[in-house]
Amino acid sequence: MTFTAQRLLDTTPRWLSITLVSSSSALLISGVGFLLNLFDPFNITPFTLLLHLIWAIVVSSWVLNLKVKLPPEKKALLAIGVAVAVGSMWGAVQQWAAYLEAGIVNDITLVAGAVAMDAVGGLVVYILYHLNILGRKIGSSGSRSSPGSAHTSPSP
């Protein structure tokens, strides 16, 4: 019986390093918040909004590293969707935990802010991905010109 190796990641070294740095930064900030008692798992606080932003960046970065049979542009959109979905589930769990624990419901503005932070985190990664990965592919192909260049295609 022979085993074939399946690659789970489909990434460049540059993008993987961006992902690992963002992951370690998220763990560091979460740990500092936990040690300073800023993290409350049952309430959505301003620190929780920061965590939503940071972890949305991490989740969408890792989604872009996975081997998925999608064009790179759609893969970046998938990463935004996954970041918002995971963040929304996290916010829903916080809402239910707060209600079951103390009978309170979080402020709807903070809940909407958490979802917005998830979307912004996904958009940050979307922009970084386009600038670092897709931008290099477009610039190196030679068939496409930059918007500000004077190069024009010959007309038939």
N, C-alpha and C positions, 0 to 999 in steps of 0.2 A: 504494500500500500504506500503510495507516494503522496506527500503533502505538498501543496503549492502555497507559496507565501502570498497572502492577500495584504495589499497596502491599504491601510485605513486612512492615512493622510495623503492628501494631494496638495502640496504646498511648496513654496520656495523658502530657502533659508532665511531670507530677509523677512518674509511674512511670519514665519515661525518664531523668529526672534522678537518681533513686535508682539505676537500673541503671548509668548512666555514672559516678557517684561510686563505686559498689562495684567497677566494672571498673578504674578508675584506682587505687583503693586496693589492689586485688589485684596490679596490675602494680608498684606502688611496693613493696609488701611482698616480692614475689617478687624484684625487683631488689636490694633491700637484702640479702635472704637470699643471693642469688647473689654479691654483692660481699663479704659477710662470710664467704663459704664455708660457709654453713649448709645449703645445698641439695645433697644427694647424690642424683643421679638413680637410683642403684642400690640404695639402702636406704630403708626407711621409718623415719624418725626423728621425734622430737616436732615439729620444724619442718615436716616433711612432713605431719603431721597438721593443723597450722595451715593449710598450703597447701590441703589437701583441703577444710577448712571454708570457706576464703575463696573458692576457685574453684568450690565447689558453690553458694555464694551467687550468684556471677557467672553461672554457666551457667544456673541456674534462673531468674534474673532475665531473662536474654536470651530464654529459652524463653517466658516470660510476655509478652514484647514482640512475639513473632512472631504473625502472623495465622494462626490455627488455627480451624477450624470446630468448636469445642467450647464448651459453656457455661463461664463463668468459673470455676466451682467445680471442674469437671473439668480445666480448663486448669491450675489450680494444682496438682492432683494429678499431672498429666503432667510438670510442671516438677520435682517431687520425684523422679519415676521417672527422668527424664533425668539429673538430677544424680547419683543413685546409680549409674546405668548407666555414665556417663562416668567417675566416680570409681573404680568397680570395674575398668573397663578400664585406667585409669591404674595402679591398684594391681597388676593382673595383669602389665602390662608391666614394672613395677618388679621384681616377683618373678622374672620370667623373665630380665630383664637381670642381676639379682644372681646368679642361678644360673649363667647362661652366663658371666658375667664372672669370678666368684670361686668358684663352686661352693657358695655359701652360700644359705640360705633365710632370709628375714626372720622375726622372731618373730610367731607367729600372733596374739598379743594386739595388736601394732601394726597388723597387717593388718585385724583386726576393728575396731580403733579408727579406721582410715582409712575403712572403710565406714560406721561410725557417724558420723564427721564429715561425710561426704557426705549422710547422711540428716538430720543436724542442720542443715546448711547449707540443704538444701531446705526444711526445716520453718521456718527463720527467714524465708525468702522467702515461704513460704505464709502465715505470720502477718502479715508486713508487707503482703502483697497484700490479705489480707482486711481489715486495719485501714485501709489507705489507699485502696483502690479499691472493694472490695465493700461495705465499711462505709458509704461515702459514698452508694452507690446505694441501700442499704437504708434509710438515714436520710432520704433525700430523697424516697422514694416515697410516704410518708404512709399507705400501706395496711398497713404492718407497724409494730408498736410495739416499743419496746425491752423487754427482759425485766423491768426494774424499774419500768416505768411503771404508772400506775393506769388507763390507757385500756383499756377492754374492748370487745369487739365486741358489738353488739346480738344477742340470741338470737332465732331465728325463732319 
